[in-house]
Amino acid sequence: MAHPAPHPAILCSFADADSIVESLAAFVVQAQKESIDKKGRFTVALSGGSLPKMLRGLIGNPAVKWDKWHVFYVDERVVPLDHPDSNHFSCTNHLFSKVAIPQNQIHALDTTLLDDLEELADAYEKELIREFAQKDAARFPVFDLVLLGMGPDGHTASLFPGHDLLAEDDRWIAFLDDSPKPPPKRITFTFPVLNHAARVVFVAAGKEKVDTLRQVLDDPEAGLPASRVRPVFPGQLYWFVDDAASAAVQYPRTPFKL
Ligand SMILES: O=C(O)[C@H](O)[C@@H](O)[C@H](O)[C@H](O)COP(=O)(O)O
């Protein structure tokens, strides 16, 4: 049987980065509600970069049921958890230290394995398997929500242009020691994991992203990593961007609504 085609991406463009914050929070709360109503929990994957700060609209928001959140990192730099390069450190600083989320529901790297990349990636994959596989026996985990950023080179997670990992179609978690952006050692979700999520949201703001965003949305055949995020049916991809980033994009915008 043929698989239904993926839903087209929904592009929402806001006046500026600050204006993204409130709508992003409303979107996350709605996704959380639908997930909890369905299965009593909310599985979320977070990125680093500016994303943790962009989630500030969730802080102090009584609609957020933090005790139902189960958080993983889309990618992580292989550094101690209190290192400024750590995505866990950034998410803790900007978000988790300010809300009542159970610590054991935040899945960080096993720092006893920092010297062995392969073991580290395997251990993180096992954490994901513990969370997902026994429940629905799926070939790939189905996150309720994956939140991504995009680098000026079009990378997302730690999936960089031209890298061998773009072709990884089996593992859930991969590792690399040659990231073109420091630090070189990282682990990352693979495309099949990103592309099996129920909802994937890219958040991108600023005029430095203008050329890349145009290419990703208007010329996806060029194959930049961010263009390869196309959740399989019935997953839905969203882009929450600001007008500076989307200034050159032809792809149709959709007014934000829940
Ligand atoms: O080292 C990295 O891989 C980057 O820091 C990455 O994690 C970041 O999410 C993107 O580059 C987007 O960054 P901004 O969200 O800050 O634009």
The ligand as an SDF file (V2000), in Angstrom:
LIG
                    3D

 17 16  0  0  0  0  0  0  0  0999 V2000
   26.2430   24.0310   17.4060 O   0  0  0  0  0  0  0  0  0  0  0  0
   25.1810   23.8840   16.8490 C   0  0  0  0  0  0  0  0  0  0  0  0
   24.8560   22.8590   16.2630 O   0  0  0  0  0  0  0  0  0  0  0  0
   24.2130   25.0380   16.8450 C   0  0  0  0  0  0  0  0  0  0  0  0
   24.4090   25.8550   17.9410 O   0  0  0  0  0  0  0  0  0  0  0  0
   22.8120   24.5840   16.8290 C   0  0  0  0  0  0  0  0  0  0  0  0
   22.6210   23.8150   17.9860 O   0  0  0  0  0  0  0  0  0  0  0  0
   21.8350   25.7310   16.7580 C   0  0  0  0  0  0  0  0  0  0  0  0
   20.5860   25.2940   17.1520 O   0  0  0  0  0  0  0  0  0  0  0  0
   21.6850   26.2900   15.3610 C   0  0  0  0  0  0  0  0  0  0  0  0
   22.9210   26.6950   14.8920 O   0  0  0  0  0  0  0  0  0  0  0  0
   20.6980   27.4370   15.3520 C   0  0  0  0  0  0  0  0  0  0  0  0
   21.1410   28.4080   16.2310 O   0  0  0  0  0  0  0  0  0  0  0  0
   20.2040   29.6300   16.6750 P   0  0  0  0  0  0  0  0  0  0  0  0
   18.9480   29.0180   17.1630 O   0  0  0  0  0  0  0  0  0  0  0  0
   20.9810   30.2880   17.7780 O   0  0  0  0  0  0  0  0  0  0  0  0
   20.0440   30.4740   15.4820 O   0  0  0  0  0  0  0  0  0  0  0  0
  1  2  2  0
  2  3  1  0
  2  4  1  0
  4  5  1  0
  4  6  1  0
  6  7  1  0
  6  8  1  0
  8  9  1  0
  8 10  1  0
 10 11  1  0
 10 12  1  0
 12 13  1  0
 13 14  1  0
 14 15  2  0
 14 16  1  0
 14 17  1  0
M  END
$$$$
